[in-house]
Amino acid sequence: MGDGPFAIALDKYNCRFQIAGPGAFSGIREIYVRDVYLRDGWLQIRPQDVVMDLGANMGNFSALALAVDPSVRVIAVEPSQTMNERFRTSIGLNEGFLRRTLLIRGFVGSPSEKVARVIRNDQNYADVSWITEDELIERAGVTRIDFLKCDIEGGEFGLLGSDSKLLAMTRALACEVHAFAGDVRQFMENIGACGFVLGPVQQDPDGTVTFLAKRVAETG
């Protein structure tokens, strides 16, 4: 399908935007067609929302969030130098999107063995640093997170525990939980114990799960 740019029209979310880059079409299939992070509006991005995109990759979810309303702001975190460049290029296709985006290069969460191998073997990560939760909150300048999307290759187990400050300020959560890094069922139970209602769940053959959750107060 090539690298684009691709014009995206999502009528159910009243969104129009563009994306581009190698592998963009796989993001179109997963994030826009399969709708893994919103599931037909079970979770919503609303005007004035602060969206945090952990594991932003080339920015396909960030682009969707920014397209929902011109008042939405995104904090995106991605450790790969190549993906940072692709993120800026793709997001930059859309007028005003970059002005509403803070892109932070770094790792968050606890390092899994899979991530450790990547760091050792890929020059994209040679000079990237680990960011603590407190450092991320300070750099992002946030006191609330209306929507948290998390896909950080196992780092979620060390980041989104019961004492997580990020989780405490989050209204809605879409999270990929990697089975190679820990107990997926226990992780999801802990999210429920932190005041979230669990919603749609997608499970991969290897046991990895992508689930949606929102605060109990949002269900009424």
C-alpha positions as CSV (number, residue, x, y, z in Angstrom):
1,M,0.0,0.0,0.0
2,G,3.0,2.3,0.2
3,D,3.8,5.0,2.8
4,G,1.0,7.4,2.0
5,P,0.0,10.0,2.9
6,F,-3.4,8.4,3.6
7,A,-6.5,10.5,4.1
8,I,-8.5,9.1,7.1
9,A,-12.2,9.7,7.4
10,L,-13.9,8.3,10.5
11,D,-17.5,9.3,10.4
12,K,-18.5,7.7,13.7
13,Y,-16.0,10.1,15.5
14,N,-16.5,13.0,13.0
15,C,-12.7,12.9,12.3
16,R,-10.8,13.9,9.2
17,F,-7.0,13.7,9.1
18,Q,-3.9,12.4,7.4
19,I,-1.2,10.0,8.3
20,A,2.0,8.8,6.5
21,G,5.0,6.6,6.9
22,P,6.3,3.0,6.6
23,G,3.8,0.6,8.2
24,A,1.0,3.2,8.3
25,F,-1.5,0.8,6.8
26,S,-1.2,-1.6,9.7
27,G,-2.1,1.2,12.0
28,I,-5.1,2.0,9.8
29,R,-6.3,-1.6,10.2
30,E,-5.7,-1.9,14.0
31,I,-6.6,1.6,15.3
32,Y,-9.2,2.8,12.8
33,V,-10.8,-0.2,11.3
34,R,-10.7,-2.6,14.3
35,D,-11.1,0.4,16.6
36,V,-9.2,-1.3,19.4
37,Y,-8.8,1.8,21.6
38,L,-12.3,3.3,21.5
39,R,-14.6,0.4,20.5
40,D,-17.5,2.3,18.9
41,G,-17.4,5.0,21.6
42,W,-17.2,2.7,24.7
43,L,-14.4,5.1,25.5
44,Q,-14.5,8.7,24.3
45,I,-12.2,11.5,23.6
46,R,-13.9,14.8,24.3
47,P,-13.3,18.5,23.7
48,Q,-10.6,19.9,26.1
49,D,-9.3,16.4,26.9
50,V,-5.7,15.8,27.8
51,V,-4.6,12.5,26.1
52,M,-1.4,10.7,27.0
53,D,-0.1,8.2,24.4
54,L,2.5,5.9,25.9
55,G,4.3,3.9,23.2
56,A,3.2,6.4,20.6
57,N,5.0,4.7,17.7
58,M,4.5,6.8,14.5
59,G,1.5,8.6,16.0
60,N,-1.6,6.9,14.6
61,F,-3.5,7.1,17.8
62,S,-2.3,10.6,18.6
63,A,-3.5,11.7,15.2
64,L,-7.0,10.3,15.9
65,A,-7.1,12.0,19.3
66,L,-6.1,15.4,17.9
67,A,-8.6,15.1,15.1
68,V,-11.6,14.7,17.5
69,D,-11.6,18.4,18.5
70,P,-9.2,21.3,18.1
71,S,-9.1,21.7,21.8
72,V,-7.6,18.3,22.5
73,R,-4.0,18.2,23.7
74,V,-1.7,15.1,23.4
75,I,1.4,14.1,25.4
76,A,3.1,11.4,23.4
77,V,6.0,9.2,24.7
78,E,8.1,7.1,22.3
79,P,11.7,5.9,22.7
80,S,12.6,5.2,19.1
81,Q,14.5,7.9,17.3
82,T,13.1,6.7,14.0
83,M,9.6,6.6,15.3
84,N,10.0,10.1,16.7
85,E,10.9,11.4,13.3
86,R,8.0,9.5,11.6
87,F,5.7,10.9,14.3
88,R,6.6,14.5,13.6
89,T,6.3,14.0,9.9
90,S,2.9,12.2,10.1
91,I,1.3,14.5,12.7
92,G,2.7,17.5,10.8
93,L,0.6,16.7,7.8
94,N,-2.4,18.1,9.7
95,E,-2.6,21.8,10.4
96,G,-2.2,22.7,14.0
97,F,-1.7,19.2,15.3
98,L,2.0,19.7,16.3
99,R,1.2,22.8,18.2
100,R,-1.1,20.8,20.5
101,T,1.4,17.9,20.9
102,L,4.2,17.4,23.3
103,L,6.5,14.5,22.1
104,I,8.8,13.1,24.7
105,R,11.5,10.7,23.7
106,G,12.1,8.1,26.5
107,F,11.2,4.8,28.1
108,V,8.6,4.6,30.8
109,G,7.7,1.8,33.2
110,S,9.8,-1.2,34.2
111,P,12.2,-2.7,31.7
112,S,11.2,-6.1,30.5
113,E,13.8,-8.5,29.1
114,K,12.3,-8.0,25.6
115,V,12.9,-4.2,25.9
116,A,16.4,-4.8,27.3
117,R,17.3,-6.8,24.2
118,V,16.1,-4.1,21.9
119,I,18.1,-1.5,23.8
120,R,21.2,-3.5,23.4
121,N,20.8,-4.3,19.7
122,D,19.2,-1.3,18.1
123,Q,21.0,2.0,17.6
124,N,17.6,3.7,17.6
125,Y,17.7,3.4,21.4
126,A,21.4,4.0,22.0
127,D,21.1,7.3,23.7
128,V,17.5,7.2,25.1
129,S,16.9,7.5,28.9
130,W,14.4,6.0,31.3
131,I,11.8,8.5,32.6
132,T,10.3,7.9,36.0
133,E,6.6,8.5,36.6
134,D,7.3,11.7,38.5
135,E,9.6,13.0,35.8
136,L,7.0,12.3,33.1
137,I,4.3,14.1,35.1
138,E,6.6,17.1,35.6
139,R,7.7,17.3,31.9
140,A,4.1,16.9,30.7
141,G,2.9,19.5,33.1
142,V,-0.4,17.6,33.7
143,T,-2.7,17.4,36.7
144,R,-5.2,15.2,35.0
145,I,-5.3,12.7,32.1
146,D,-8.6,12.3,30.5
147,F,-7.5,9.4,28.2
148,L,-4.4,7.2,28.7
149,K,-3.4,4.8,26.0
150,C,-0.6,2.5,27.0
151,D,1.4,0.1,24.8
152,I,4.9,-0.1,26.3
153,E,6.0,-3.7,25.7
154,G,5.7,-5.0,29.3
155,G,6.6,-1.8,31.0
156,E,3.0,-1.4,32.1
157,F,3.5,-3.8,35.0
158,G,6.0,-1.5,36.7
159,L,4.1,1.7,35.8
160,L,0.4,1.2,36.3
161,G,0.3,-0.4,39.8
162,S,-2.0,0.5,42.7
163,D,0.3,3.4,43.7
164,S,0.6,4.9,40.2
165,K,0.2,8.7,40.1
166,L,-0.6,8.5,36.4
167,L,-3.4,6.0,37.0
168,A,-4.8,8.1,39.9
169,M,-5.3,11.1,37.6
170,T,-6.7,9.1,34.6
171,R,-10.4,9.0,33.6
172,A,-10.2,6.5,30.7
173,L,-7.7,3.8,30.0
174,A,-6.8,1.7,26.9
175,C,-4.0,-0.6,27.7
176,E,-2.1,-3.5,26.0
177,V,-0.9,-6.0,28.7
178,H,1.9,-8.2,27.4
179,A,1.7,-11.8,28.7
180,F,5.5,-12.3,28.4
181,A,6.0,-9.7,31.1
182,G,3.6,-10.7,33.9
183,D,0.3,-12.0,35.1
184,V,-2.3,-10.4,32.7
185,R,-5.3,-11.4,34.8
186,Q,-3.9,-10.0,38.0
187,F,-2.9,-6.7,36.3
188,M,-6.5,-6.3,35.1
189,E,-7.9,-7.1,38.5
190,N,-5.6,-4.4,40.0
191,I,-7.0,-1.9,37.5
192,G,-10.5,-2.7,38.7
193,A,-9.5,-2.3,42.3
194,C,-8.2,1.2,41.5
195,G,-11.8,2.3,40.7
196,F,-12.1,1.4,37.1
197,V,-14.9,-0.5,35.3
198,L,-13.4,-2.9,32.8
199,G,-14.9,-3.0,29.3
200,P,-14.1,-4.6,25.9
201,V,-11.2,-7.0,25.9
202,Q,-9.2,-8.3,22.9
203,Q,-6.9,-11.3,23.5
204,D,-4.1,-12.4,21.2
205,P,-3.1,-16.0,20.8
206,D,0.0,-15.5,23.1
207,G,-2.2,-14.3,25.9
208,T,-1.5,-10.6,25.5
209,V,-4.6,-8.5,26.1
210,T,-5.8,-5.1,25.1
211,F,-8.5,-3.9,27.4
212,L,-10.5,-0.7,27.9
213,A,-11.5,0.7,31.3
214,K,-13.1,3.9,32.7
215,R,-13.7,5.4,36.0
216,V,-16.8,4.2,37.9
217,A,-18.1,7.8,37.8
218,E,-18.1,7.7,34.0
219,T,-20.5,4.8,33.8
220,G,-23.5,6.6,35.2
